[in-house]
Amino acid sequence: MPFSDLQSFLAELDTHGQLKRVGVEVDSVLEIAEIADRVSKSPASGDAPPPDFDPIHGLRGGSGLLFENVKGSDIPVGINLFGSYERMRIALGVESFGSLADRVQQLVKPEIPTTLLAKMKKLPDLVKIAGFGPKIVKRGMCQDVVHTDDADLFKLPIIQCWPQDGQPGVMGKPADSTEAGRYITFAGIYTKDPDSGERNVGMYRVQVFEPKMTAMHWHLHHDGAAHHRKYKARGEKMPLAIVLGGESVLPYAATCPLPPDVSELLFAGFLNGSGIELVPCKTIPLEVPANAEIVIEGYVDPNKTIVEGPFGDHTGFYSLPDRYPIFRVTAITHRKNPIYPTTIVGLPPQEDYYLGKCTERIFLPLLKILIPDIIDYSLPMFGAFHNCVFVKIRKIYAYQARKVMSSIWGAGQMMFTKMIVVVDEDVNVHDEQEVLFHMCANVDWRRDTVIVDGPVDILDHAAPYEGAGSKIGIDATRKIAGEGQVRDYPPMLHMSEKIEALVSRRWSEYGL
């Protein structure tokens, strides 16, 4: 089962040898980030490869880290806590991502009962689904301690990840800007649609400028930004809560590319096996997880913005500074003796790589419903999530690979995919070398590639325009009649099964 709060999750990581405690004093400015970056890229420790698919050889993710003595703060810092396959499985309470994918498939495509008896048998499942929604409670440990007038963000051990984060005078940021390089990087951002009242939970970075003032960074397509546009049209300030910690499933649920109108809190309840308990905030009309470590309450100004950035991003480069809304703090609440969870964002592998690979596995059934041609897919690490996807299909008609490309570019956030490589069903899409081999073997560049214009990741600095550029599709399948000029494909080299079996039996005799 998943865990009801962050500290229970950490205790379980400790039991499994997945947590290392650092007792010496460390600085939240750059030092914690540098340590976490080295550990996350360490091939020497961590867990075994998952049974669900073959990861990149040697990738381990290092250990989760708990810094118990942070300079200038009495609050410990947890980082890289979700940065391995094993820790993701522990957080979600599953033996394998495949088993969770099976549950997702039943949720999104349930079998419709046709008889009265079948409907009666299905009733417990329907009741269980209804129980996944959030539950409002009167009290929560996230409000053991409440700061309002004395609220101060700088009392939290908020980290700076990279040297130029938020710094003035670089990358076009005005030299007279407020110097602030610290970012909240691993919090759920809670908002409500002012029209429907529907909750949204996203994970957006938050740059801290003053004890009670931050910038709220979100992209145009994010639900939080959509909510803000509605409040701005009304001329009203928007209530918003920054939530750190809580149930172990919450960070993952906040990052999921869920279908429209599917609540992150409902999905978190599904992952958790029961609804997430929420408690009313002290100073704003929102509810937040009762078991959170720290909650920052406040309002987003409908009119005022500030230059936010630059910021070292998951692309491996700094994202450019730009103007984003100002968020003003009205309260900071926390449990007694809280732990501050954070993450470093940068060139993968980092924690977000494992969150992304988890989504890749869990959402395969949903992608198959949207695009039935797909057997399997992989988001390779070098693509930094949006840049590349490898897709396996069972090819039965001409130009099927191109149809799949178009479908992917029309599927939610996969519209940002910069390069799609489609291969045949006998290719392991999780083995990059195997995919590249078949791409080189089966592709004639003029015949088998297509370049289209459309939306791209707003962080793609290579695109000619912000958020808009070109994308390429590569048909690396074996060509069939109707796909242009096609010659006979020679058979691939395979040893006979008889000889393979013989050599396997006699292997020990060879002394090799």
Buried (B, 14 or more C-beta within 10 A) or exposed (E): EBBBBBBBBBEBBBEEEBBBBBEEEBBBBBBBBBBBBEBBBBEEBBBEBBEBBBBBEEBBBBBBBBBBBBEEBEBBBBBBBBBBBBBBBBBBBBEBBBBBBEBBBEBBEEEEBEEEEEEEEBEEBEEEBEEBBBBEEEEBBBBEBBBEEEBEBEBBBBBBBBEBBBBBEBEEBEEEBEEBBBBBBBBBBBBBBBEEEBBBBBBBBBBBBBEBBBBBBBEEBBBBBBBBEBBBEEEEBBBBBBBBBBBBBBBBBBBBEBEEEEBBBBBBBBBBEBBBBBBBBBBBEBBBBBBBBBBBBBBBBBEEEBBBBBBBBBBEBBBBBBEBBBBBBBBBBBBEEBBBBBBBBBBBBBBBBBBBBBBBBBBBBBBBEBBEBBBBBBBBBEBBBBBBBBBBBEBEEBBBBBBBBBBBBEBBEBBBBBBBBBBBEEBBBBBBEBBBBBBEEBBEEEEBEBEEEEBBBBBBEEBEEBBEBEBBBBBBBBBBEEBEEBEEEEEEEEEEEEEEEEEEEEEEEEEE
